[in-house]
Every structure is written in structure tokens, then in C-alpha cells.
Amino acid sequence: PFLNMMKEIHDVFPLQETKPNFFCRVWEDNRSCINVAENPKFTPRTKHIALKYHHFRRFVTNRTIKINPIDTREQIADIFTKPLDEKQFVYLQKKLCGW
């Protein structure tokens, strides 16, 4: 949404300045997810994936979004999405808060 908004603003208020290039890094702990996002081919297993994910794939293809693999124990987003034991929760909490 942010990238589209910046493009629309530039279309409405064209400036003589060059448009900034936006890049985003995504950290993913699921290797299959990375393969689906980086592989432009449709297969019988990926044809059911929603249109919004194919939209995401376009950004990966044009290098606006870079997907980086990360170990599942280092995935900070897990603190919001999974039940964790106390040790893992405290570890991710410290990483999240920069302690």
C-alpha cells in the first residue's frame, strides 16, 4: 500500500526531483514460502494462492522486496503469532526491545 501511495502522490504532484527508490527487507523462516515468492512459475500446488500473494511476487521479481531467510528461533514476529515457552519469549522480547 505504501509503495502504491507514493506512486499516486507522484502522479498527482509531479516533481522535477527524481523519484526515490524504495526497498524492503522481509525476514522469512519458511523456506517453502521463499521458494514460492521467488519462483515466477505457476504449478498445480501454487495456482490456488490468492491474487494478493502473486502481487507480492511481482515486488520480489523487480527487487523492491528482498526476502531473507532467518532461523525460526530468531523470527521476532513469532512473539505475536505463536505460543512460546518463557525462555524463547524473553529472548525475542529482548531482541524486539533492543536490550
VENLINGI-V793341 format. One record per backbone hydrogen bond with DSSP energy under -0.5 kcal/mol. NH is the residue of the N-H (numbers start at 1). CO is the residue of the C=O. E is the energy in kcal/mol with one decimal. If there is no record, write none. Layout:
# VENLINGI-V793341
nh=(NH | NH)
co=(CO | CO)
e=(E | E)
This chain:
# VENLINGI-V793341
nh=(5 | 6 | 7 | 8 | 9 | 10 | 11 | 12 | 13 | 14 | 24 | 26 | 28 | 28 | 31 | 34 | 35 | 36 | 37 | 38 | 39 | 40 | 46 | 47 | 49 | 53 | 54 | 55 | 56 | 57 | 58 | 59 | 60 | 61 | 62 | 63 | 64 | 65 | 66 | 67 | 68 | 68 | 70 | 74 | 75 | 75 | 76 | 78 | 79 | 80 | 81 | 82 | 84 | 89 | 90 | 91 | 92 | 93 | 94 | 95 | 96 | 97 | 98 | 99)
co=(1 | 2 | 3 | 4 | 5 | 6 | 7 | 8 | 9 | 12 | 64 | 66 | 26 | 68 | 29 | 30 | 31 | 32 | 33 | 34 | 35 | 38 | 43 | 43 | 46 | 50 | 50 | 51 | 52 | 53 | 54 | 55 | 56 | 57 | 58 | 60 | 59 | 59 | 24 | 65 | 26 | 66 | 28 | 71 | 71 | 72 | 74 | 75 | 76 | 77 | 77 | 78 | 82 | 85 | 86 | 87 | 88 | 89 | 90 | 91 | 92 | 93 | 94 | 94)
e=(-2.4 | -2.3 | -1.8 | -2.5 | -2.5 | -2.0 | -1.9 | -2.0 | -3.1 | -0.5 | -2.3 | -2.8 | -0.6 | -2.6 | -0.7 | -1.7 | -2.2 | -2.3 | -2.2 | -2.2 | -1.6 | -0.7 | -1.1 | -1.6 | -1.4 | -1.2 | -1.1 | -1.9 | -1.7 | -1.9 | -1.3 | -1.1 | -1.6 | -2.5 | -2.2 | -1.1 | -2.1 | -1.7 | -3.1 | -0.5 | -3.5 | -0.6 | -1.7 | -1.8 | -0.5 | -0.6 | -0.9 | -1.4 | -1.9 | -1.8 | -0.8 | -2.2 | -0.5 | -2.5 | -2.6 | -2.0 | -2.6 | -2.5 | -2.2 | -1.8 | -2.8 | -2.4 | -0.9 | -2.2)
